[in-house]
């Protein structure tokens, strides 16, 4: 095998693996497949971890994971697909950050790995064994990479920032009383 053939095969394997995992996770959220909870259950979870409204958050995350993952696997619109998936994983990582890095303790290791792999594929491109290549890279232009990441970063910053403010407000509202009620009587 020539060197560029190996690279294309490697990119195909990365795209299929990462895209497949992302798409499967997204369908758990959207449709309840593979043991997932669907929009209703995922929406309740999203609400409980500070992403509100829950159903809209579940839908957005599910679409970014399912759509981004499927497009990555196909190698179609790779900059947008990778950026969308990376944004979804940044949102997931924000939930898991308080638990530290490692997945075994509920940390953000898994979300970070998927997000960084998706981002790397967006930057590197899908290789020749892809729909982007077959279509003459019509939706995989160099200028699309910074545009996709800028749009995703802005959206992710707004959503994760709103979540952080919501959580901070909730913590402020859950302060212990300054005086015990029995003392006040």
N, C-alpha and C positions, 0 to 999 in steps of 0.2 A: 504494500500500500504506500502510495506517495504521502508525503507529510500533510498536504492540504486535505487529502482524503481522510486521514486520521482525525484532523481537527474538525471537519464537517461531521464525522460520525460521533465524535465526542460532544459536539454542540447538540446534535440530535438527541443523544442520550440524556444530557442535562435538561434539555427542553422537555422531553417526554416525562422524565422523572419529576422534575419540579412542577411542570405544568399539570401533570396528572394529580399530584398530591394537592396542589392548590385548588384545582377544579373539584376534586372529591370533597375537600373541606367546605368549599362554597356551596355545593349541592346539599350538604348536611344542613347548612343554614337556610337555604332557599326552599328545599323540598322535603327535608327530614330524611333523606337517603343516608345509607351507611350508618345507621344508628344516631343520626342527628335529630334535632328538635324542631326543625322547620322554622318558618318566620315567627310564629307565635312564641314558641319556647325560647328561641334565640333572642327575640325581641325582649322578653322578660329578663333574660340574662344580661343583655346589653344595658338595659335600664338599671339593673342592680349594680353594674360596675361603672355607672356614670355616663354612658352613652345614651342620650335622649334626643328625640323620642326613640324608644327601643325598636319598634318595628321598622322605622325608616333606617335606623343604624344597621339593623340586621340585613335589610334588603341591600343597602349600599355595600356592606362588607361581603355579603354573599355574591353580589354581582361582580365586584372587583376580583374576588377569588375565583369564581367560576369562569367569568369571561376572560380575565387576565390569564388564568391557568390554561384554559382551552386554546386561547390564541398563542400562548407561549409554546404549548405542545405542537401546534400546527406550524409555528414559525411564521405567523401572520401578524402584521402591525406590531412587530416586536418591541419597538420603543414604548409605545403606549401600553402594550400588554405587560411588559416588565415593570414599568413605572406604576401602573395601577395595582399590580400584585404587591410591589414593594410598599406602596402606601397603606394597603390593607394590613400588611404585616407590621408596619410601624405602629398602627393603631392597636394591634394585638400585643405587641411588645410593651406598649405603655401600660396595659393591664397587668402584665406579668413582671414588670420591673421591680416592684416592691419585694418580690420573692427572690431576688438575686438573679444570677446568670443561668445556672443550670436547670434544665427542664425537670430533672428528678425532684427538685424542690419547688416546682411550679414557676420557674424562672422563664426568662425571655429567650433562651438559647434557640429553641425550635423556630420561633417566629423570626428571629434575627437571621438564622441560616436560610430560611425560605426567602425572606425579603432581600438579603444580599445576593443570593443566587439569581433571583428574578432581576434585580438591578444590574448585575453583571451581564446577564444575557441581553438585556435591553441595550447596554453599551456596546458589547461585543458584536451583537447581531446574531442571526439565527443560523448562519452557515448556508451552504448550497443545498442541503437536503431540507428545504423549507418551501412553504408557499410564498413567502416574500421573494425568494430567489426565482421561483417559477413565474411570478407576476412582475418580474423586472424591478423589484423593490419599490413599487409605487407607493406603499405605505410604510416604508422603512428607509427614509432619507436621513442624512446626517443631522439636518436642522431639527428633525423631529425628536431627537434624543433630549437636548436641553429643554425644548418646549414641553415635552411630556413630563419630565422631571420637575420643571418649574410649576406646572399646573398641579401636579400631584402633591408636591411639597406644600404649596399654598393651601390646598384643600385639607391635607392631613394636619397641617399646623393649626388651622381653624378648628377642626373637629377635636383634635387631641387637646388643644388649648381650652376649648369650651368644656370638655370633660374635666380637665384639671380644675377649672374655676368652680364647676358644679360640685366636685368632690371637696374642695376647700370650703365652700359655703356649707356643705353638709356637716363637715367636721366642726366648723365654728358653731353650728346650731346644736351640736351634741355635747356641749360643755357640761361638766359636773356642776351641780348647784353650788353657789358660793356659801350658802348657809343651809343647814338641815332644816326641814319644815318643823320638826318637833321643837327646835330651838326658838323658832320664830313665834310660837304660840304663847 
